[in-house]
Amino acid sequence: MDSTVFDFAIIGTGAAGLHLALAMQQDAYFDNKKILLIDRSNKDVNDKTWCFWERGKGNWDKIATKAWNTCQFINSFDHLNISLGTYTYKMVQALDFYNHAKGEISQADNFKTVNEDVKSIQCQDNVTITTNKNSYVAKHIFDSRINDDFFSKEDNYTRILQHFKGWVI
């Protein structure tokens, strides 16, 4: 067991967890806080692509794979080129984001990253996080994992798995 008591633990280093870690790394309030990042994956493959609309320049422009200021509407009667006006539609590949975020976070001495699978979380005075390899203690946790029950529950809620097909030319 790691004898360090972490101020914060972030479980899951996908988009949500790494965005939070980057925000903490850039905020002076967290400079003296011990922060643990836990994910079972090393985040060394391009497993996702994120697309979003944005006005003007943004935080992720330097790692954006593509950006569009126009779109086309095509049907059997017409072919229209449409300006997106003040918006740009941007695409970031996950691996580029993971590498950027890990590079930024690695510059901070108060972060520790482990590639382990979280098996249980026990909340008492502090939080004990047990993984397949170790146990860790933290004062606060942020868990960005989606619970398996979310996908298997039979209730009145709709769950949408979004899928986008397109060509990269």
C-alpha positions in Angstrom: 0.0 0.0 0.0 1.2 3.5 -0.9 1.7 5.3 2.5 1.0 8.6 0.9 -2.4 10.2 1.7 -3.4 12.0 -1.5 -5.4 15.2 -1.3 -7.3 14.2 -4.5 -7.6 11.0 -6.6 -8.9 11.1 -10.2 -10.2 7.7 -11.3 -10.3 7.4 -15.1 -7.9 9.4 -17.4 -10.1 9.8 -20.4 -11.5 13.2 -21.5 -13.2 14.1 -18.2 -10.4 12.9 -15.9 -7.5 14.5 -17.9 -9.4 17.8 -18.4 -9.9 17.9 -14.6 -6.2 17.0 -14.0 -5.1 19.7 -16.5 -7.3 22.3 -14.8 -5.8 21.4 -11.4 -2.3 21.5 -12.7 -2.8 25.0 -14.1 -4.5 26.3 -10.9 -2.0 27.5 -8.2 -4.4 26.3 -5.5 -3.4 22.8 -6.3 0.4 23.4 -6.4 0.9 21.9 -2.9 -1.8 19.2 -3.2 -0.9 15.5 -3.8 -2.9 14.3 -6.7 -3.3 10.6 -7.9 -4.4 9.6 -11.3 -5.6 6.0 -11.8 -6.6 4.3 -15.0 -6.3 0.7 -16.1 -5.3 1.8 -19.5 -1.9 3.4 -20.4 -3.8 5.6 -22.9 -1.3 4.8 -25.7 -3.8 4.1 -28.5 -6.2 6.3 -30.4 -9.4 4.8 -29.0 -11.7 7.7 -29.7 -12.2 10.9 -31.6 -13.8 14.0 -30.2 -15.5 16.7 -32.3 -16.9 19.9 -31.1 -18.1 23.4 -32.2 -16.1 26.4 -31.1 -15.9 30.1 -31.7 -12.5 31.4 -32.5 -9.3 30.0 -31.1 -9.4 27.3 -28.4 -7.3 25.3 -26.0 -7.0 22.3 -28.3 -6.2 24.0 -31.7 -2.6 22.9 -31.6 -3.6 19.3 -31.3 -6.7 19.4 -33.6 -6.5 16.9 -36.4 -9.0 18.7 -38.6 -11.1 21.9 -38.5 -13.9 23.0 -40.8 -15.4 26.4 -41.4 -17.8 25.3 -44.1 -20.1 22.3 -44.6 -21.9 20.9 -47.6 -25.5 19.9 -48.0 -26.0 17.5 -50.9 -29.1 15.8 -52.2 -30.4 14.7 -55.6 -31.6 18.2 -56.4 -29.0 20.5 -54.9 -25.4 21.0 -53.7 -24.9 23.8 -51.2 -21.7 25.1 -49.6 -22.6 26.5 -46.3 -20.5 28.8 -44.1 -20.4 28.0 -40.4 -20.2 31.7 -39.7 -18.3 32.4 -36.5 -18.1 28.7 -35.6 -15.5 26.1 -36.4 -16.1 22.4 -36.2 -13.0 20.8 -34.8 -11.7 17.3 -34.4 -9.2 16.0 -31.8 -8.0 12.4 -31.8 -7.8 10.9 -28.4 -4.2 9.9 -28.6 -3.1 13.4 -29.4 -5.1 14.7 -26.3 -3.8 11.9 -24.1 -0.2 12.6 -25.1 -0.6 16.4 -24.7 -2.3 16.0 -21.2 0.2 13.5 -19.9 3.1 15.7 -21.1 1.7 18.7 -19.3 0.9 16.8 -16.1 4.3 15.1 -16.0 5.8 18.5 -15.5 4.1 18.8 -12.1 5.9 17.1 -9.2 2.6 16.8 -7.2 0.9 14.3 -9.6 1.4 10.5 -9.5 -0.1 8.4 -12.3 -0.7 4.6 -12.0 -2.0 2.2 -14.5 -4.1 -0.1 -12.3 -7.7 -1.4 -12.3 -9.8 0.0 -9.5 -11.6 -2.9 -7.8 -13.3 -1.1 -4.9 -13.7 2.3 -3.2 -14.4 2.6 0.5 -15.5 5.9 1.9 -15.0 6.7 5.6 -12.9 9.6 7.1 -10.8 9.3 4.0 -11.3 7.2 0.8 -9.5 3.9 0.3 -9.1 2.9 -3.3 -8.2 -0.7 -3.8 -6.8 -1.7 -7.2 -5.6 -5.0 -8.7 -2.1 -4.1 -7.4 -2.3 -1.7 -4.5 -4.4 0.4 -2.1 -4.4 4.2 -2.0 -5.9 6.7 0.4 -7.2 10.1 -0.6 -9.2 12.8 1.0 -11.4 13.4 -2.1 -12.0 11.4 -5.2 -13.4 12.1 -8.7 -14.6 9.0 -10.4 -15.2 9.5 -14.1 -15.9 5.8 -15.0 -19.3 4.8 -16.2 -20.7 2.1 -13.9 -21.5 -1.2 -15.7 -25.0 -1.0 -14.3 -25.7 2.0 -16.4 -25.6 -0.2 -19.5 -27.5 -3.1 -18.1 -30.4 -1.6 -16.1 -33.9 -2.2 -17.2 -35.7 1.0 -16.4 -37.4 3.9 -18.0 -34.3 5.7 -19.1 -32.9 5.8 -22.6 -29.2 5.2 -23.1 -27.7 6.3 -26.4 -24.5 4.9 -27.9 -23.5 7.5 -30.4 -21.7 6.4 -33.5 -20.5 8.6 -36.3 -19.3 7.3 -39.7 -17.3 9.5 -41.9 -14.4 9.6 -44.2 -11.0 11.3 -43.4 -9.5 12.4 -46.7 
